[in-house]
Amino acid sequence: MKKFSLLLVIFAFSSLTNAQSIPDSCNFLINKYFIYDFGYAGVETAAQPFHFSGSEWVTAGELVSAGILVYLLDKEGNELFNNLLDPATANNIVKSGSPLGNGLVMLPVFAGLYIKGVAHDNVRARQAALAGTQAFVLAAGGAWVLKQLTHRPRASQLQPVDASKWLGPFHGHQYDAFPSGHTMRAFAVATVLSGLYDDHIWVGITAFSLAGYTAFSRLVSGEHWPSDVYAGALLGYLVGRGVLQFQRDKAAKCFSLGLAPDGFGLVYRF
């Protein structure tokens, strides 16, 4: 047993000596690895369907079916949310909910979380800040691409209102209802934070509550059809899940030597 322990220590020292990039990439700092990770996380996100299990495909089918139903009821749903609240209340909700999805709140929060992580040598805080930023940027980019491909007019841009009108690519930038970018970004970030702090249930509850509030603000604003918001929430979750899986895979490869009460050991950093 002593020989085995000695070999384990030698192997660990050798691994750390010959792969200096592993500890560096696991510090979760704003450096070249952070830039590279956008590409890797994007690939992880796009490749998710190839790794779905049978039950996940069933769930995906159910969610898509629900989305189709929401789409078929878009006109009625738009009228419902337009008349749900008085104009003053709806305006207050829009003013407080929209910043949660456009970066005016999220990005400063991530900056503060990152600074806290650096100041207190808190690896998870730094990882959450950088992963949240990744999810935000990837969701924003994904929403922009879909908007340019679909060019769906908003209800306020049509007379008479027609929920079935899609103009497709190459129709300027004024028609960009689908999907709701605010909602997509908010749910992507909520998914990441909830997953990275899964041992603190209040983080997930708070994050998804704020994301839901953002989605509601987009509905009562009249800026989006209900299916725009539904798609934004679903796609945002998928982006967040992809980033979260990438971060977990990355953390599983991060290790260092550590002291335990009974000797040396390999310590995973997460």
C-alpha positions in Angstrom: 0.0 0.0 0.0 2.9 2.4 0.8 4.4 1.7 -2.6 1.1 2.4 -4.3 0.7 5.7 -2.4 4.2 6.7 -3.4 3.5 5.9 -7.1 0.3 7.9 -6.9 2.1 10.9 -5.5 4.8 10.6 -8.2 2.2 10.3 -10.9 0.4 13.4 -9.7 3.6 15.4 -9.5 4.5 14.2 -13.0 1.1 15.1 -14.4 1.2 18.6 -13.0 4.7 19.2 -14.2 4.1 18.0 -17.8 0.7 19.6 -18.2 1.1 23.1 -16.8 -1.8 24.3 -18.9 -4.3 22.3 -16.8 -3.9 24.2 -13.6 -3.8 27.5 -15.5 -7.0 26.8 -17.4 -8.7 25.8 -14.1 -8.1 29.1 -12.4 -11.1 30.6 -14.1 -9.6 33.9 -14.8 -10.0 36.3 -17.7 -7.2 35.1 -19.9 -6.7 33.2 -23.2 -8.5 30.2 -21.9 -11.6 32.2 -21.2 -11.6 33.4 -24.8 -11.1 29.8 -26.1 -13.9 28.5 -23.9 -16.5 30.5 -25.9 -15.9 28.3 -28.9 -15.8 25.1 -26.9 -18.9 25.9 -25.0 -20.7 26.8 -28.2 -19.8 23.4 -29.7 -21.0 21.7 -26.6 -24.3 23.6 -26.8 -24.9 22.8 -30.5 -24.0 19.1 -30.1 -26.5 18.5 -27.3 -29.1 16.7 -29.4 -26.6 14.1 -30.5 -26.2 13.1 -26.8 -29.9 13.1 -25.8 -31.2 9.9 -24.2 -34.5 8.3 -25.2 -36.3 10.0 -22.3 -34.8 13.4 -23.2 -36.0 13.0 -26.8 -39.5 12.3 -25.5 -39.3 15.4 -23.3 -38.1 17.4 -26.3 -41.0 16.2 -28.4 -43.4 17.2 -25.7 -41.9 20.7 -25.4 -42.0 21.2 -29.1 -45.6 20.1 -29.2 -46.5 22.5 -26.5 -44.7 25.3 -28.5 -46.7 24.5 -31.5 -49.9 24.8 -29.5 -48.7 28.2 -28.1 -47.9 29.3 -31.6 -51.4 28.4 -32.8 -52.9 30.5 -30.0 -50.5 33.5 -30.5 -53.1 36.0 -31.5 -55.4 35.2 -28.6 -52.4 35.1 -26.2 -51.2 38.5 -27.4 -54.7 40.0 -26.8 -54.8 38.4 -23.4 -51.5 39.8 -22.2 -52.2 43.2 -23.8 -55.3 43.5 -21.7 -54.1 41.8 -18.6 -52.8 44.8 -16.7 -53.5 48.5 -16.8 -51.0 50.5 -18.8 -49.2 52.0 -15.8 -48.6 48.7 -14.1 -47.5 47.0 -17.4 -45.1 49.9 -18.0 -43.5 49.5 -14.6 -43.1 45.8 -15.1 -41.5 46.4 -18.5 -39.1 49.0 -17.0 -38.0 46.7 -14.2 -38.0 43.4 -16.1 -36.2 44.4 -19.4 -32.9 45.3 -17.8 -32.6 41.8 -16.4 -32.3 40.5 -19.9 -30.3 43.1 -21.7 -27.1 43.1 -19.7 -27.7 46.3 -17.7 -28.1 44.2 -14.5 -26.5 40.9 -15.4 -23.1 42.1 -16.6 -22.4 44.3 -13.6 -23.5 41.4 -11.3 -21.0 39.1 -13.1 -18.3 41.7 -12.8 -18.9 42.0 -9.0 -19.0 38.2 -8.6 -15.7 37.9 -10.5 -14.0 40.6 -8.4 -15.2 38.9 -5.3 -13.8 35.6 -6.5 -10.4 37.2 -7.2 -10.3 39.0 -3.9 -11.3 36.0 -1.8 -9.7 33.3 -4.1 -13.1 31.8 -4.6 -12.8 29.5 -7.6 -16.6 28.9 -7.9 -17.4 32.6 -7.8 -15.0 33.2 -10.7 -16.3 30.2 -12.6 -19.9 31.4 -12.2 -19.1 34.9 -13.3 -17.3 33.7 -16.4 -19.7 30.9 -17.2 -22.7 33.3 -16.8 -21.0 35.7 -19.2 -20.5 32.9 -21.7 -24.1 31.9 -21.5 -25.2 35.5 -21.9 -23.1 36.1 -25.0 -23.9 32.7 -26.6 -27.6 33.2 -26.0 -27.4 36.8 -27.4 -25.6 35.5 -30.5 -28.0 32.6 -31.0 -31.0 34.9 -30.7 -29.5 37.3 -33.2 -28.9 34.6 -35.8 -32.5 33.3 -35.4 -33.9 36.8 -35.7 -32.0 37.3 -39.0 -33.2 34.0 -40.4 -36.9 34.4 -39.5 -37.6 38.1 -39.5 -40.9 37.7 -37.7 -42.9 41.0 -37.3 -44.1 42.1 -33.9 -47.8 42.4 -33.4 -47.5 46.2 -33.1 -45.9 46.3 -36.6 -48.9 44.7 -38.3 -52.3 46.0 -39.3 -54.3 43.8 -39.3 -52.5 41.6 -36.7 -51.3 38.4 -38.2 -49.4 35.9 -36.0 -48.6 33.7 -39.0 -46.5 36.2 -40.9 -42.8 35.3 -41.3 -40.7 37.2 -43.8 -37.6 34.9 -43.7 -34.0 36.0 -44.4 -32.9 39.2 -46.1 -35.7 41.5 -45.0 -33.8 44.2 -43.1 -33.5 44.5 -39.3 -36.9 46.0 -38.3 -38.7 42.6 -38.0 -37.0 40.7 -35.2 -39.7 39.3 -32.9 -38.5 35.7 -32.8 -37.2 34.6 -30.4 -37.3 36.9 -27.4 -33.7 37.7 -26.9 -34.3 39.1 -23.4 -36.0 35.9 -22.3 -33.3 33.7 -24.0 -30.5 35.4 -22.2 -32.2 35.4 -18.9 -33.0 31.7 -18.9 -29.5 30.8 -20.2 -27.9 32.6 -17.2 -30.4 31.2 -14.7 -29.7 27.7 -15.9 -25.9 28.1 -15.4 -26.1 29.8 -12.0 -28.7 27.2 -10.8 -26.4 24.4 -11.8 -23.2 25.8 -10.5 -24.8 26.5 -7.1 -27.0 23.4 -7.0 -26.1 23.1 -3.3 -27.7 26.4 -2.6 -31.3 26.0 -3.7 -32.1 29.7 -3.2 -29.8 30.6 -6.0 -31.8 28.5 -8.5 -35.1 29.7 -7.2 -34.0 33.4 -7.4 -32.4 33.0 -10.8 -35.4 31.3 -12.5 -37.9 33.7 -10.7 -36.1 36.7 -12.2 -35.9 34.9 -15.6 -39.6 34.3 -15.4 -40.2 37.9 -14.5 -38.2 39.0 -17.5 -40.3 36.7 -19.8 -43.5 38.1 -18.3 -42.3 41.7 -18.9 -41.8 40.8 -22.6 -45.4 39.5 -22.8 -47.1 42.5 -21.2 -44.9 44.9 -23.2 -46.6 43.8 -26.4 -43.2 43.4 -27.9 -43.5 39.7 -28.5 -45.9 37.0 -29.4 -46.3 34.3 -26.6 -44.5 31.8 -28.8 -41.5 34.2 -29.1 -41.2 34.2 -25.3 -41.8 30.4 -25.0 -39.1 29.7 -27.6 -36.7 32.2 -25.9 -37.1 30.4 -22.6 -36.6 26.9 -24.1 -33.6 27.9 -26.2 -32.1 29.8 -23.3 -32.3 26.8 -21.1 -30.6 24.7 -23.8 -27.8 27.3 -24.1 -27.4 27.4 -20.4 -27.4 23.6 -20.2 -24.7 23.4 -22.8 -22.5 25.9 -21.0 -23.1 24.2 -17.7 -22.1 20.8 -19.1 -19.0 22.2 -20.6 -18.0 23.8 -17.3 -18.6 20.6 -15.4 -16.5 18.6 -17.9 -13.8 21.2 -17.6 -13.9 21.1 -13.8 -13.7 17.3 -13.8 -10.3 17.6 -15.5 -9.0 20.1 -13.0 -7.0 18.6 -10.2 -4.1 19.4 -7.9 -2.3 17.8 -5.0 -3.8 18.4 -1.6 -3.2 17.5 2.0 -5.8 15.3 3.7 -5.8 14.3 7.4 -4.3 10.9 6.4 -1.8 12.1 3.8 -1.7 13.3 0.2 -4.5 13.1 -2.3 -5.8 14.3 -5.6 -8.2 17.2 -5.2 -10.7 18.1 -8.0 -11.3 21.8 -8.3 -15.0 22.8 -8.8 
